[in-house]
Amino acid sequence: MTRFEITGASAADMAMMRTWADEEGWNPGDSDRFAFAVADPEGFLVGRLDGEPVACISAVRYGSGFGFIGFYIARPDVRGQGYGIRLWRAGMERLDGRLVGLDGVVEQQDNYRKSGFRSAWTTLRYEGVPLPGEDTGVEVVDAASLPFAELAAYDRRFFPEARDAFLRAWTALPGRTALAAVRAGRIEGLGVIRPCSSAARIGPLYAATPEVAAALVRRLAGHAPAGEVAVDVPGVNPAAAAVAAGLGLVPAFETARMYTGPAPELDLAGLYGITSLELG
């Protein structure tokens, strides 16, 4: 008789989850898991069938009132057998009583609606090599040169809860570049680029104006192999899509930001690229 159990994810499991996500075509960052682990060390679950991993999910808690679901994957050979939904229920139980968000791929969105999620906006991943341009009047600096408390406070405008430990790791992992736009001593933009299996991913991408967003993307692209980048652009900010198209990037992948309740109040006009499909 087969035995199914749900356990916390080990370091090896986290690496496996990254591989599974890559096989799904999600192009996760090479080192994302190291930042994920500090966001909520107990927030990553694996379903095992007779000891072998067959499904995974992340159910990460932020602060006292928000949670985010990601990495919801069942191995192709066991799909339709009920293991994924059992893991889903365990993840949602872990976030019980919180507003929960996720970025759902198109084919799963109806299932998420059955679980009480509602779409807040569509996200399109734009990819390509940014066209050159003049970035006059935009001062871009190494984000590490700024006080971290200022970066964390700026990030808080675009995310429902503080996530300082995650942000510190996310911006500083080896191989990444984090750049900030500043004006008169104030942060007016932030972007982080990280290596992936294919196009280097930019996220988050925050900016006070389209010009700042474009300048950050061009500068960050200088740290990408062959200059190819990908940005997950929220459709709720039309200026963000216009910037991506103006840079010559093209849509390649679609998801939907979904919540179990009213969408949190965020600075959507300054949100040009989400941080991560897995953790928000």
C-alpha positions in Angstrom: 0.0 0.0 0.0 1.4 3.4 -1.0 2.1 6.0 1.7 1.7 9.7 1.1 3.1 12.2 3.6 3.8 15.9 3.7 7.1 17.2 5.1 9.0 20.4 5.2 11.4 21.0 2.4 15.1 20.3 2.9 17.9 22.2 1.1 18.0 19.4 -1.5 14.2 19.7 -1.9 14.5 23.4 -2.5 17.0 22.8 -5.3 14.6 20.1 -6.7 11.7 22.6 -6.6 13.7 25.1 -8.6 14.4 22.3 -11.2 10.7 21.4 -11.4 9.8 25.1 -11.9 12.4 25.3 -14.7 10.9 22.3 -16.3 7.5 24.0 -16.2 9.0 26.9 -18.3 8.9 29.4 -15.4 12.6 30.2 -15.7 13.3 30.7 -11.9 16.4 32.4 -10.7 19.5 30.2 -10.2 19.8 31.3 -6.5 16.3 32.3 -5.6 15.9 29.5 -3.1 18.5 31.0 -0.8 16.4 34.2 -0.4 13.2 32.1 -0.2 14.6 30.1 2.7 15.0 33.2 4.9 11.6 34.6 4.0 9.8 31.8 5.9 12.0 28.7 6.6 8.9 26.5 7.3 6.9 27.8 4.3 8.0 25.1 1.8 6.3 21.8 1.7 6.9 18.6 -0.2 4.5 15.7 -0.8 6.2 12.3 -0.7 4.9 9.0 -2.1 6.7 6.1 -0.4 9.5 8.5 0.4 9.8 9.9 -3.1 9.0 13.6 -3.7 6.0 13.9 -6.1 4.6 17.4 -5.4 5.6 20.7 -3.8 4.2 24.0 -2.7 5.3 27.2 -0.9 3.0 28.8 1.6 5.0 31.7 3.0 3.8 33.8 5.9 4.5 37.6 5.9 3.9 39.6 9.0 0.7 38.8 10.8 -1.9 39.1 8.0 -0.5 38.1 4.6 0.6 34.9 2.9 1.7 33.9 -0.6 1.3 30.6 -2.4 3.8 29.5 -5.0 5.7 26.5 -6.4 2.5 24.5 -6.7 3.7 21.6 -8.8 2.9 17.9 -9.1 5.2 15.6 -10.9 3.6 14.9 -14.4 3.4 11.1 -13.8 1.2 11.5 -10.7 -1.1 14.3 -11.8 -4.8 13.6 -11.4 -4.3 11.2 -8.5 -5.1 13.7 -5.7 -1.6 14.2 -4.3 -1.4 17.8 -5.5 -4.7 18.8 -3.9 -3.8 17.3 -0.6 -0.6 19.4 -0.6 -2.6 22.4 -1.6 -4.9 22.0 1.4 -1.9 21.7 3.7 -0.4 24.9 2.3 -3.7 26.8 2.6 -4.2 25.5 6.1 -0.8 27.0 7.0 -2.0 30.4 5.8 -5.5 30.2 7.4 -6.9 33.5 8.6 -4.6 35.6 6.3 -5.2 37.4 3.0 -3.5 35.0 0.6 -2.0 35.9 -2.8 -0.6 34.0 -5.7 0.5 34.3 -9.3 -1.5 31.7 -11.2 -0.7 30.3 -14.6 -3.5 30.4 -17.1 -4.4 26.7 -17.0 -4.8 26.7 -13.2 -6.8 30.0 -12.7 -10.2 28.3 -12.7 -9.0 25.9 -10.0 -7.8 28.8 -7.9 -11.2 30.5 -8.3 -12.8 27.4 -6.9 -10.6 27.8 -3.8 -11.8 31.3 -3.3 -9.2 33.3 -5.2 -10.2 36.2 -7.5 -8.1 37.9 -10.2 -6.7 41.4 -9.4 -4.7 41.8 -12.6 -3.0 40.0 -15.4 0.8 39.8 -15.5 2.7 39.5 -18.7 6.4 38.5 -18.9 8.2 40.7 -21.4 11.5 39.4 -22.8 14.2 40.5 -25.1 17.3 42.7 -25.4 16.3 46.3 -24.5 16.8 48.9 -27.2 19.4 51.6 -26.5 18.3 55.0 -25.4 19.3 58.2 -23.6 18.7 58.1 -19.8 19.3 61.7 -19.1 18.4 63.1 -15.7 18.3 59.7 -14.0 20.9 59.0 -11.4 21.4 55.3 -10.9 23.6 53.9 -8.1 24.5 50.6 -6.5 21.6 49.8 -4.1 24.1 48.5 -1.6 25.5 52.1 -1.2 22.2 53.2 0.3 21.0 52.5 3.9 19.2 49.2 3.9 16.4 50.7 6.1 15.6 53.1 3.2 15.4 50.3 0.7 13.2 48.3 3.0 10.9 51.2 3.6 10.7 51.8 -0.2 9.9 48.1 -0.9 7.1 48.4 1.7 5.2 50.7 -0.7 4.8 47.9 -3.1 4.2 44.8 -0.9 1.5 44.2 1.8 3.9 43.4 4.6 7.5 44.1 5.6 9.9 41.4 4.3 13.3 42.7 5.4 15.2 39.4 5.7 14.0 38.3 2.3 14.8 41.7 0.7 18.3 41.8 2.2 19.1 38.4 0.8 17.3 39.0 -2.6 19.3 42.1 -3.4 22.7 40.8 -2.2 23.1 37.2 -3.4 26.2 36.6 -5.5 25.7 37.0 -9.2 23.0 39.6 -8.7 22.9 43.3 -9.3 20.7 45.7 -7.5 20.4 49.3 -8.7 18.5 52.3 -7.3 17.5 55.5 -8.9 17.9 58.5 -6.6 16.9 62.2 -6.8 17.8 64.8 -4.2 18.7 62.0 -1.7 15.4 60.1 -2.2 14.9 56.7 -3.7 12.8 56.9 -6.9 13.4 53.5 -8.3 14.8 50.0 -7.5 15.6 47.1 -9.8 17.3 43.7 -9.2 18.5 41.4 -12.0 19.4 37.7 -11.4 20.8 34.9 -13.5 18.4 32.3 -14.8 18.4 29.3 -17.2 17.4 31.6 -20.1 16.7 35.3 -20.0 18.0 37.1 -16.8 15.0 38.1 -14.7 14.5 41.6 -13.5 12.4 41.9 -10.3 11.4 43.8 -8.5 11.2 46.9 -10.7 9.9 50.0 -9.0 10.0 53.5 -10.5 8.6 56.9 -9.9 8.3 57.5 -13.7 8.5 55.6 -16.9 11.8 57.2 -17.7 13.3 55.9 -14.4 11.9 52.4 -15.2 13.5 52.4 -18.6 16.8 53.7 -17.3 16.9 50.9 -14.7 16.1 48.2 -17.2 18.8 49.4 -19.6 21.4 49.6 -16.9 20.5 46.2 -15.5 20.6 44.6 -18.9 24.3 45.4 -19.0 24.6 42.6 -16.3 22.7 40.0 -18.3 24.3 37.4 -20.6 23.9 38.8 -24.2 21.8 41.5 -22.6 18.6 39.5 -22.7 16.2 40.2 -19.9 12.7 39.2 -18.7 10.3 41.4 -16.6 6.9 40.3 -15.1 4.9 43.4 -15.9 1.6 44.0 -14.0 -1.2 44.9 -16.3 -2.7 47.1 -13.6 0.0 49.7 -14.5 -0.4 50.5 -18.2 2.7 52.7 -18.1 4.7 49.5 -17.3 3.6 47.7 -20.4 4.3 50.8 -22.4 7.9 50.9 -21.1 8.5 47.3 -21.8 7.1 47.6 -25.4 9.1 50.8 -25.9 12.2 49.0 -25.0 11.5 46.4 -27.7 10.6 43.6 -25.2 7.8 41.2 -26.3 5.2 39.2 -24.2 6.2 35.6 -23.6 4.3 34.3 -20.6 1.1 35.1 -18.8 -0.1 34.8 -15.2 -2.7 36.4 -13.0 -2.2 38.0 -9.6 -5.0 36.6 -7.4 -6.1 37.1 -3.8 -8.6 35.5 -1.5 -10.0 38.9 -0.5 -9.8 42.5 -1.5 -6.5 43.3 -3.2 -4.1 45.2 -0.7 -3.5 48.8 -1.3 -0.1 49.2 -3.0 1.7 51.9 -5.0 0.6 50.3 -8.3 1.6 53.3 -10.4 5.2 52.7 -9.3 5.1 48.9 -9.8 6.8 48.1 -13.1 7.8 44.5 -12.4 6.9 42.1 -9.7 9.7 40.5 -7.6 8.9 36.8 -8.0 6.1 34.5 -9.2 6.8 32.2 -6.2 6.8 34.7 -3.3 5.1 37.8 -4.6 
